[in-house]
């Protein structure tokens, strides 16, 4: 089943995010390579594709897991959690409707 992982960043987390990004992306790449990643990306803190020093306010990941618990455990083990980038992480079941 698909699960939506929605994370909110801590204030002024841009430098922490940049430092932990390679490890964070490696985990996402492994999910993509396994065919289990629907989409992933950050929320710019301002209305711009490149927010510069304004940074990001959080992230969205939609990935496939066997159970909600597995998705939650994976999300909580994210390098952004360990680095203090994410202040809060929410995991919810997600039903993809479109595109088919």
Backbone atoms as SQL, in Angstrom:
CREATE TABLE atoms (id INTEGER PRIMARY KEY, chain TEXT, resi INTEGER, resn TEXT, atom TEXT, x REAL, y REAL, z REAL);
INSERT INTO atoms VALUES
  (1, 'A', 1, 'UNK', 'N', 0.852, -1.178, 0.000),
  (2, 'A', 1, 'UNK', 'CA', 0.000, 0.000, 0.000),
  (3, 'A', 1, 'UNK', 'C', 0.895, 1.238, 0.000),
  (4, 'A', 2, 'UNK', 'N', 0.376, 2.296, -0.589),
  (5, 'A', 2, 'UNK', 'CA', 1.091, 3.576, -0.566),
  (6, 'A', 2, 'UNK', 'C', 0.866, 4.272, 0.771),
  (7, 'A', 3, 'UNK', 'N', 1.892, 5.008, 1.212),
  (8, 'A', 3, 'UNK', 'CA', 1.809, 5.817, 2.433),
  (9, 'A', 3, 'UNK', 'C', 2.388, 7.192, 2.154),
  (10, 'A', 4, 'UNK', 'N', 1.705, 8.215, 2.663),
  (11, 'A', 4, 'UNK', 'CA', 2.184, 9.586, 2.553),
  (12, 'A', 4, 'UNK', 'C', 2.920, 9.941, 3.841),
  (13, 'A', 5, 'UNK', 'N', 4.153, 10.368, 3.667),
  (14, 'A', 5, 'UNK', 'CA', 4.974, 10.812, 4.784),
  (15, 'A', 5, 'UNK', 'C', 5.115, 12.319, 4.638),
  (16, 'A', 6, 'UNK', 'N', 4.565, 13.049, 5.596),
  (17, 'A', 6, 'UNK', 'CA', 4.592, 14.507, 5.562),
  (18, 'A', 6, 'UNK', 'C', 5.393, 14.980, 6.771),
  (19, 'A', 7, 'UNK', 'N', 6.456, 15.717, 6.488),
  (20, 'A', 7, 'UNK', 'CA', 7.335, 16.177, 7.564),
  (21, 'A', 7, 'UNK', 'C', 7.367, 17.701, 7.601),
  (22, 'A', 8, 'UNK', 'N', 7.417, 18.237, 8.797),
  (23, 'A', 8, 'UNK', 'CA', 7.560, 19.675, 9.011),
  (24, 'A', 8, 'UNK', 'C', 8.960, 19.953, 9.520),
  (25, 'A', 9, 'UNK', 'N', 9.630, 20.918, 8.911),
  (26, 'A', 9, 'UNK', 'CA', 10.990, 21.262, 9.329),
  (27, 'A', 9, 'UNK', 'C', 11.008, 22.082, 10.614),
  (28, 'A', 10, 'UNK', 'N', 12.125, 21.988, 11.324),
  (29, 'A', 10, 'UNK', 'CA', 12.375, 22.880, 12.441),
  (30, 'A', 10, 'UNK', 'C', 12.741, 24.247, 11.863),
  (31, 'A', 11, 'UNK', 'N', 12.595, 25.321, 12.628),
  (32, 'A', 11, 'UNK', 'CA', 12.996, 26.633, 12.124),
  (33, 'A', 11, 'UNK', 'C', 14.495, 26.662, 11.789),
  (34, 'A', 12, 'UNK', 'N', 14.833, 27.395, 10.750),
  (35, 'A', 12, 'UNK', 'CA', 16.236, 27.598, 10.358),
  (36, 'A', 12, 'UNK', 'C', 16.994, 26.285, 10.188),
  (37, 'A', 13, 'UNK', 'N', 16.380, 25.328, 9.498),
  (38, 'A', 13, 'UNK', 'CA', 16.979, 24.001, 9.352),
  (39, 'A', 13, 'UNK', 'C', 17.775, 23.818, 8.066),
  (40, 'A', 14, 'UNK', 'N', 17.933, 24.871, 7.269),
  (41, 'A', 14, 'UNK', 'CA', 18.537, 24.713, 5.950),
  (42, 'A', 14, 'UNK', 'C', 19.929, 24.101, 6.001),
  (43, 'A', 15, 'UNK', 'N', 20.795, 24.562, 6.875),
  (44, 'A', 15, 'UNK', 'CA', 22.151, 24.013, 6.934),
  (45, 'A', 15, 'UNK', 'C', 22.148, 22.549, 7.366),
  (46, 'A', 16, 'UNK', 'N', 21.314, 22.211, 8.325),
  (47, 'A', 16, 'UNK', 'CA', 21.184, 20.810, 8.736),
  (48, 'A', 16, 'UNK', 'C', 20.678, 19.962, 7.579),
  (49, 'A', 17, 'UNK', 'N', 19.726, 20.493, 6.838),
  (50, 'A', 17, 'UNK', 'CA', 19.147, 19.797, 5.691),
  (51, 'A', 17, 'UNK', 'C', 20.224, 19.541, 4.641),
  (52, 'A', 18, 'UNK', 'N', 21.013, 20.551, 4.335),
  (53, 'A', 18, 'UNK', 'CA', 22.059, 20.406, 3.323),
  (54, 'A', 18, 'UNK', 'C', 23.109, 19.379, 3.746),
  (55, 'A', 19, 'UNK', 'N', 23.446, 19.346, 5.008),
  (56, 'A', 19, 'UNK', 'CA', 24.452, 18.400, 5.498),
  (57, 'A', 19, 'UNK', 'C', 23.941, 16.957, 5.446),
  (58, 'A', 20, 'UNK', 'N', 22.678, 16.738, 5.771),
  (59, 'A', 20, 'UNK', 'CA', 22.125, 15.381, 5.816),
  (60, 'A', 20, 'UNK', 'C', 21.549, 14.935, 4.473),
  (61, 'A', 21, 'UNK', 'N', 21.496, 15.823, 3.500),
  (62, 'A', 21, 'UNK', 'CA', 20.833, 15.544, 2.227),
  (63, 'A', 21, 'UNK', 'C', 21.400, 14.337, 1.477),
  (64, 'A', 22, 'UNK', 'N', 22.713, 14.163, 1.353),
  (65, 'A', 22, 'UNK', 'CA', 23.202, 12.999, 0.592),
  (66, 'A', 22, 'UNK', 'C', 22.706, 11.662, 1.142),
  (67, 'A', 23, 'UNK', 'N', 22.710, 11.499, 2.446),
  (68, 'A', 23, 'UNK', 'CA', 22.237, 10.246, 3.048),
  (69, 'A', 23, 'UNK', 'C', 20.719, 10.098, 2.882),
  (70, 'A', 24, 'UNK', 'N', 20.004, 11.206, 3.034),
  (71, 'A', 24, 'UNK', 'CA', 18.554, 11.220, 2.847),
  (72, 'A', 24, 'UNK', 'C', 18.213, 10.805, 1.415),
  (73, 'A', 25, 'UNK', 'N', 18.896, 11.392, 0.425),
  (74, 'A', 25, 'UNK', 'CA', 18.635, 11.069, -0.973),
  (75, 'A', 25, 'UNK', 'C', 19.009, 9.627, -1.315),
  (76, 'A', 26, 'UNK', 'N', 20.054, 9.104, -0.687),
  (77, 'A', 26, 'UNK', 'CA', 20.455, 7.717, -0.935),
  (78, 'A', 26, 'UNK', 'C', 19.343, 6.753, -0.530),
  (79, 'A', 27, 'UNK', 'N', 18.674, 7.024, 0.582),
  (80, 'A', 27, 'UNK', 'CA', 17.554, 6.167, 1.015),
  (81, 'A', 27, 'UNK', 'C', 16.395, 6.245, 0.028),
  (82, 'A', 28, 'UNK', 'N', 16.122, 7.460, -0.464),
  (83, 'A', 28, 'UNK', 'CA', 15.045, 7.621, -1.437),
  (84, 'A', 28, 'UNK', 'C', 15.398, 6.947, -2.761),
  (85, 'A', 29, 'UNK', 'N', 16.654, 7.052, -3.163),
  (86, 'A', 29, 'UNK', 'CA', 17.086, 6.407, -4.396),
  (87, 'A', 29, 'UNK', 'C', 16.935, 4.888, -4.293),
  (88, 'A', 30, 'UNK', 'N', 17.251, 4.330, -3.139),
  (89, 'A', 30, 'UNK', 'CA', 17.078, 2.890, -2.930),
  (90, 'A', 30, 'UNK', 'C', 15.601, 2.509, -3.056),
  (91, 'A', 31, 'UNK', 'N', 14.708, 3.343, -2.536),
  (92, 'A', 31, 'UNK', 'CA', 13.273, 3.089, -2.669),
  (93, 'A', 31, 'UNK', 'C', 12.854, 3.160, -4.133),
  (94, 'A', 32, 'UNK', 'N', 13.382, 4.157, -4.846),
  (95, 'A', 32, 'UNK', 'CA', 13.050, 4.287, -6.266),
  (96, 'A', 32, 'UNK', 'C', 13.570, 3.083, -7.046),
  (97, 'A', 33, 'UNK', 'N', 14.791, 2.679, -6.762),
  (98, 'A', 33, 'UNK', 'CA', 15.379, 1.526, -7.449),
  (99, 'A', 33, 'UNK', 'C', 14.566, 0.253, -7.220),
  (100, 'A', 34, 'UNK', 'N', 13.929, 0.153, -6.060),
  (101, 'A', 34, 'UNK', 'CA', 13.097, -1.006, -5.736),
  (102, 'A', 34, 'UNK', 'C', 11.676, -0.874, -6.292),
  (103, 'A', 35, 'UNK', 'N', 11.390, 0.259, -6.961),
  (104, 'A', 35, 'UNK', 'CA', 10.060, 0.478, -7.522),
  (105, 'A', 35, 'UNK', 'C', 9.008, 0.824, -6.495),
  (106, 'A', 36, 'UNK', 'N', 9.439, 1.355, -5.339),
  (107, 'A', 36, 'UNK', 'CA', 8.506, 1.617, -4.238),
  (108, 'A', 36, 'UNK', 'C', 8.294, 3.097, -3.955),
  (109, 'A', 37, 'UNK', 'N', 8.845, 3.990, -4.789),
  (110, 'A', 37, 'UNK', 'CA', 8.717, 5.428, -4.563),
  (111, 'A', 37, 'UNK', 'C', 7.812, 6.036, -5.620),
  (112, 'A', 38, 'UNK', 'N', 6.724, 6.661, -5.191),
  (113, 'A', 38, 'UNK', 'CA', 5.819, 7.337, -6.111),
  (114, 'A', 38, 'UNK', 'C', 6.300, 8.759, -6.368),
  (115, 'A', 39, 'UNK', 'N', 6.651, 9.473, -5.300),
  (116, 'A', 39, 'UNK', 'CA', 7.171, 10.832, -5.434),
  (117, 'A', 39, 'UNK', 'C', 7.818, 11.254, -4.126),
  (118, 'A', 40, 'UNK', 'N', 8.691, 12.237, -4.223),
  (119, 'A', 40, 'UNK', 'CA', 9.338, 12.788, -3.026),
  (120, 'A', 40, 'UNK', 'C', 9.857, 14.181, -3.350),
  (121, 'A', 41, 'UNK', 'N', 9.773, 15.063, -2.386),
  (122, 'A', 41, 'UNK', 'CA', 10.326, 16.393, -2.578),
  (123, 'A', 41, 'UNK', 'C', 10.027, 17.301, -1.403),
  (124, 'A', 42, 'UNK', 'N', 10.736, 18.430, -1.352),
  (125, 'A', 42, 'UNK', 'CA', 10.555, 19.388, -0.263),
  (126, 'A', 42, 'UNK', 'C', 9.503, 20.451, -0.587),
  (127, 'A', 43, 'UNK', 'N', 9.035, 21.107, 0.463),
  (128, 'A', 43, 'UNK', 'CA', 8.146, 22.258, 0.337),
  (129, 'A', 43, 'UNK', 'C', 8.996, 23.527, 0.478),
  (130, 'A', 44, 'UNK', 'N', 9.200, 24.299, -0.603),
  (131, 'A', 44, 'UNK', 'CA', 9.940, 25.556, -0.450),
  (132, 'A', 44, 'UNK', 'C', 9.236, 26.479, 0.540),
  (133, 'A', 45, 'UNK', 'N', 10.017, 27.188, 1.331),
  (134, 'A', 45, 'UNK', 'CA', 9.448, 28.075, 2.349),
  (135, 'A', 45, 'UNK', 'C', 8.834, 29.332, 1.726),
  (136, 'A', 46, 'UNK', 'N', 9.201, 29.623, 0.487),
  (137, 'A', 46, 'UNK', 'CA', 8.621, 30.752, -0.237),
  (138, 'A', 46, 'UNK', 'C', 8.145, 30.248, -1.595),
  (139, 'A', 47, 'UNK', 'N', 7.411, 31.062, -2.296),
  (140, 'A', 47, 'UNK', 'CA', 6.844, 30.678, -3.587),
  (141, 'A', 47, 'UNK', 'C', 7.907, 30.753, -4.684),
  (142, 'A', 48, 'UNK', 'N', 8.823, 29.775, -4.643),
  (143, 'A', 48, 'UNK', 'CA', 9.918, 29.736, -5.603),
  (144, 'A', 48, 'UNK', 'C', 10.446, 28.314, -5.705),
  (145, 'A', 49, 'UNK', 'N', 10.806, 27.884, -6.908),
  (146, 'A', 49, 'UNK', 'CA', 11.384, 26.558, -7.098),
  (147, 'A', 49, 'UNK', 'C', 12.725, 26.456, -6.375),
  (148, 'A', 50, 'UNK', 'N', 13.444, 27.580, -6.283),
  (149, 'A', 50, 'UNK', 'CA', 14.718, 27.644, -5.564),
  (150, 'A', 50, 'UNK', 'C', 14.601, 28.723, -4.491),
  (151, 'A', 51, 'UNK', 'N', 14.263, 28.326, -3.264),
  (152, 'A', 51, 'UNK', 'CA', 14.016, 29.323, -2.220),
  (153, 'A', 51, 'UNK', 'C', 15.264, 29.958, -1.628),
  (154, 'A', 52, 'UNK', 'N', 16.445, 29.524, -2.075),
  (155, 'A', 52, 'UNK', 'CA', 17.680, 30.105, -1.560),
  (156, 'A', 52, 'UNK', 'C', 17.755, 30.012, -0.047),
  (157, 'A', 53, 'UNK', 'N', 18.196, 31.093, 0.601),
  (158, 'A', 53, 'UNK', 'CA', 18.371, 31.047, 2.057),
  (159, 'A', 53, 'UNK', 'C', 17.069, 30.905, 2.847),
  (160, 'A', 54, 'UNK', 'N', 15.922, 31.111, 2.193),
  (161, 'A', 54, 'UNK', 'CA', 14.640, 30.921, 2.887),
  (162, 'A', 54, 'UNK', 'C', 14.452, 29.449, 3.243),
  (163, 'A', 55, 'UNK', 'N', 15.056, 28.568, 2.451),
  (164, 'A', 55, 'UNK', 'CA', 15.022, 27.143, 2.758),
  (165, 'A', 55, 'UNK', 'C', 13.678, 26.498, 2.496),
  (166, 'A', 56, 'UNK', 'N', 13.387, 25.492, 3.298),
  (167, 'A', 56, 'UNK', 'CA', 12.204, 24.657, 3.098),
  (168, 'A', 56, 'UNK', 'C', 11.421, 24.543, 4.399),
  (169, 'A', 57, 'UNK', 'N', 10.136, 24.266, 4.256),
  (170, 'A', 57, 'UNK', 'CA', 9.287, 24.149, 5.442),
  (171, 'A', 57, 'UNK', 'C', 8.968, 22.700, 5.791),
  (172, 'A', 58, 'UNK', 'N', 9.356, 21.774, 4.910),
  (173, 'A', 58, 'UNK', 'CA', 9.080, 20.369, 5.164),
  (174, 'A', 58, 'UNK', 'C', 9.240, 19.549, 3.906),
  (175, 'A', 59, 'UNK', 'N', 8.715, 18.329, 3.934),
  (176, 'A', 59, 'UNK', 'CA', 8.853, 17.412, 2.810),
  (177, 'A', 59, 'UNK', 'C', 7.634, 16.517, 2.687),
  (178, 'A', 60, 'UNK', 'N', 7.462, 15.976, 1.467),
  (179, 'A', 60, 'UNK', 'CA', 6.435, 14.988, 1.193),
  (180, 'A', 60, 'UNK', 'C', 7.093, 13.801, 0.501),
  (181, 'A', 61, 'UNK', 'N', 6.823, 12.614, 1.000),
  (182, 'A', 61, 'UNK', 'CA', 7.278, 11.373, 0.383),
  (183, 'A', 61, 'UNK', 'C', 6.061, 10.464, 0.291),
  (184, 'A', 62, 'UNK', 'N', 5.826, 9.892, -0.887),
  (185, 'A', 62, 'UNK', 'CA', 4.786, 8.888, -1.040),
  (186, 'A', 62, 'UNK', 'C', 5.486, 7.628, -1.529),
  (187, 'A', 63, 'UNK', 'N', 5.432, 6.586, -0.698),
  (188, 'A', 63, 'UNK', 'CA', 6.163, 5.356, -0.983),
  (189, 'A', 63, 'UNK', 'C', 5.330, 4.154, -0.564),
  (190, 'A', 64, 'UNK', 'N', 5.728, 3.010, -1.095),
  (191, 'A', 64, 'UNK', 'CA', 5.002, 1.776, -0.840),
  (192, 'A', 64, 'UNK', 'C', 5.660, 0.985, 0.291),
  (193, 'A', 65, 'UNK', 'N', 4.832, 0.551, 1.229),
  (194, 'A', 65, 'UNK', 'CA', 5.269, -0.269, 2.356),
  (195, 'A', 65, 'UNK', 'C', 4.230, -1.353, 2.594),
  (196, 'A', 66, 'UNK', 'N', 4.613, -2.393, 3.298),
  (197, 'A', 66, 'UNK', 'CA', 3.691, -3.491, 3.602),
  (198, 'A', 66, 'UNK', 'C', 2.666, -3.090, 4.655),
  (199, 'A', 67, 'UNK', 'N', 3.083, -2.232, 5.609),
  (200, 'A', 67, 'UNK', 'CA', 2.194, -1.843, 6.706),
  (201, 'A', 67, 'UNK', 'C', 2.450, -0.402, 7.118),
  (202, 'A', 68, 'UNK', 'N', 1.506, 0.164, 7.831),
  (203, 'A', 68, 'UNK', 'CA', 1.667, 1.505, 8.386),
  (204, 'A', 68, 'UNK', 'C', 2.857, 1.541, 9.344),
  (205, 'A', 69, 'UNK', 'N', 3.019, 0.498, 10.140),
  (206, 'A', 69, 'UNK', 'CA', 4.134, 0.453, 11.091),
  (207, 'A', 69, 'UNK', 'C', 5.479, 0.465, 10.356),
  (208, 'A', 70, 'UNK', 'N', 5.579, -0.296, 9.268),
  (209, 'A', 70, 'UNK', 'CA', 6.819, -0.304, 8.485),
  (210, 'A', 70, 'UNK', 'C', 7.108, 1.080, 7.904),
  (211, 'A', 71, 'UNK', 'N', 6.077, 1.743, 7.408),
  (212, 'A', 71, 'UNK', 'CA', 6.245, 3.096, 6.868),
  (213, 'A', 71, 'UNK', 'C', 6.672, 4.069, 7.966),
  (214, 'A', 72, 'UNK', 'N', 6.059, 3.959, 9.126),
  (215, 'A', 72, 'UNK', 'CA', 6.395, 4.842, 10.250),
  (216, 'A', 72, 'UNK', 'C', 7.823, 4.600, 10.720),
  (217, 'A', 73, 'UNK', 'N', 8.212, 3.351, 10.833),
  (218, 'A', 73, 'UNK', 'CA', 9.584, 3.038, 11.251),
  (219, 'A', 73, 'UNK', 'C', 10.597, 3.581, 10.249),
  (220, 'A', 74, 'UNK', 'N', 10.307, 3.421, 8.958),
  (221, 'A', 74, 'UNK', 'CA', 11.210, 3.928, 7.916),
  (222, 'A', 74, 'UNK', 'C', 11.311, 5.452, 8.003),
  (223, 'A', 75, 'UNK', 'N', 10.167, 6.119, 8.152),
  (224, 'A', 75, 'UNK', 'CA', 10.158, 7.582, 8.233),
  (225, 'A', 75, 'UNK', 'C', 10.938, 8.078, 9.448),
  (226, 'A', 76, 'UNK', 'N', 10.764, 7.416, 10.581),
  (227, 'A', 76, 'UNK', 'CA', 11.444, 7.851, 11.807),
  (228, 'A', 76, 'UNK', 'C', 12.946, 7.598, 11.779),
  (229, 'A', 77, 'UNK', 'N', 13.397, 6.727, 10.872),
  (230, 'A', 77, 'UNK', 'CA', 14.830, 6.445, 10.734),
  (231, 'A', 77, 'UNK', 'C', 15.493, 7.340, 9.688),
  (232, 'A', 78, 'UNK', 'N', 14.766, 8.299, 9.152),
  (233, 'A', 78, 'UNK', 'CA', 15.313, 9.184, 8.123),
  (234, 'A', 78, 'UNK', 'C', 16.466, 10.021, 8.681),
  (235, 'A', 79, 'UNK', 'N', 17.520, 10.222, 7.906),
  (236, 'A', 79, 'UNK', 'CA', 18.632, 11.069, 8.344),
  (237, 'A', 79, 'UNK', 'C', 18.202, 12.492, 8.705),
  (238, 'A', 80, 'UNK', 'N', 17.139, 12.988, 8.089),
  (239, 'A', 80, 'UNK', 'CA', 16.664, 14.321, 8.440),
  (240, 'A', 80, 'UNK', 'C', 16.090, 14.346, 9.859),
  (241, 'A', 81, 'UNK', 'N', 15.552, 13.248, 10.330),
  (242, 'A', 81, 'UNK', 'CA', 15.076, 13.160, 11.716),
  (243, 'A', 81, 'UNK', 'C', 16.285, 13.202, 12.649),
  (244, 'A', 82, 'UNK', 'N', 17.276, 12.363, 12.369),
  (245, 'A', 82, 'UNK', 'CA', 18.475, 12.290, 13.215),
  (246, 'A', 82, 'UNK', 'C', 19.234, 13.613, 13.243),
  (247, 'A', 83, 'UNK', 'N', 19.222, 14.342, 12.126),
  (248, 'A', 83, 'UNK', 'CA', 19.960, 15.608, 12.041),
  (249, 'A', 83, 'UNK', 'C', 19.200, 16.787, 12.634),
  (250, 'A', 84, 'UNK', 'N', 17.947, 16.567, 13.027),
  (251, 'A', 84, 'UNK', 'CA', 17.156, 17.656, 13.596),
  (252, 'A', 84, 'UNK', 'C', 16.534, 18.563, 12.550),
  (253, 'A', 85, 'UNK', 'N', 16.439, 18.102, 11.305),
  (254, 'A', 85, 'UNK', 'CA', 15.779, 18.881, 10.255),
  (255, 'A', 85, 'UNK', 'C', 14.271, 18.845, 10.474),
  (256, 'A', 86, 'UNK', 'N', 13.748, 17.652, 10.705),
  (257, 'A', 86, 'UNK', 'CA', 12.310, 17.491, 10.882),
  (258, 'A', 86, 'UNK', 'C', 11.916, 17.665, 12.342),
  (259, 'A', 87, 'UNK', 'N', 10.928, 18.515, 12.572),
  (260, 'A', 87, 'UNK', 'CA', 10.360, 18.690, 13.902),
  (261, 'A', 87, 'UNK', 'C', 9.238, 17.700, 14.147),
  (262, 'A', 88, 'UNK', 'N', 8.534, 17.344, 13.064),
  (263, 'A', 88, 'UNK', 'CA', 7.372, 16.461, 13.182),
  (264, 'A', 88, 'UNK', 'C', 7.227, 15.656, 11.893),
  (265, 'A', 89, 'UNK', 'N', 6.865, 14.398, 12.035),
  (266, 'A', 89, 'UNK', 'CA', 6.648, 13.524, 10.877),
  (267, 'A', 89, 'UNK', 'C', 5.303, 12.821, 11.053),
  (268, 'A', 90, 'UNK', 'N', 4.470, 12.899, 10.020),
  (269, 'A', 90, 'UNK', 'CA', 3.165, 12.250, 10.018),
  (270, 'A', 90, 'UNK', 'C', 3.148, 11.215, 8.891),
  (271, 'A', 91, 'UNK', 'N', 2.610, 10.034, 9.164),
  (272, 'A', 91, 'UNK', 'CA', 2.517, 8.972, 8.164),
  (273, 'A', 91, 'UNK', 'C', 1.064, 8.526, 8.077),
  (274, 'A', 92, 'UNK', 'N', 0.533, 8.536, 6.843),
  (275, 'A', 92, 'UNK', 'CA', -0.863, 8.157, 6.638),
  (276, 'A', 92, 'UNK', 'C', -0.982, 7.256, 5.419),
  (277, 'A', 93, 'UNK', 'N', -1.910, 6.303, 5.457),
  (278, 'A', 93, 'UNK', 'CA', -2.184, 5.525, 4.256),
  (279, 'A', 93, 'UNK', 'C', -2.641, 6.462, 3.136),
  (280, 'A', 94, 'UNK', 'N', -2.276, 6.112, 1.908),
  (281, 'A', 94, 'UNK', 'CA', -2.580, 6.953, 0.752),
  (282, 'A', 94, 'UNK', 'C', -3.107, 6.074, -0.376),
  (283, 'A', 95, 'UNK', 'N', -4.213, 6.477, -0.950),
  (284, 'A', 95, 'UNK', 'CA', -4.768, 5.742, -2.089),
  (285, 'A', 95, 'UNK', 'C', -4.591, 6.565, -3.346),
  (286, 'A', 96, 'UNK', 'N', -3.726, 6.119, -4.220),
  (287, 'A', 96, 'UNK', 'CA', -3.476, 6.809, -5.481),
  (288, 'A', 96, 'UNK', 'C', -4.671, 6.581, -6.401),
  (289, 'A', 97, 'UNK', 'N', -5.231, 7.664, -6.911),
  (290, 'A', 97, 'UNK', 'CA', -6.360, 7.585, -7.820),
  (291, 'A', 97, 'UNK', 'C', -5.949, 7.977, -9.242),
  (292, 'A', 98, 'UNK', 'N', -5.285, 9.112, -9.378),
  (293, 'A', 98, 'UNK', 'CA', -4.838, 9.599, -10.678),
  (294, 'A', 98, 'UNK', 'C', -3.406, 10.081, -10.595),
  (295, 'A', 99, 'UNK', 'N', -2.648, 10.025, -11.616),
  (296, 'A', 99, 'UNK', 'CA', -3.005, 9.354, -12.866),
  (297, 'A', 99, 'UNK', 'C', -3.075, 7.844, -12.668),
  (298, 'A', 100, 'UNK', 'N', -3.887, 7.220, -13.520),
  (299, 'A', 100, 'UNK', 'CA', -4.110, 5.782, -13.416),
  (300, 'A', 100, 'UNK', 'C', -2.893, 5.000, -13.854);
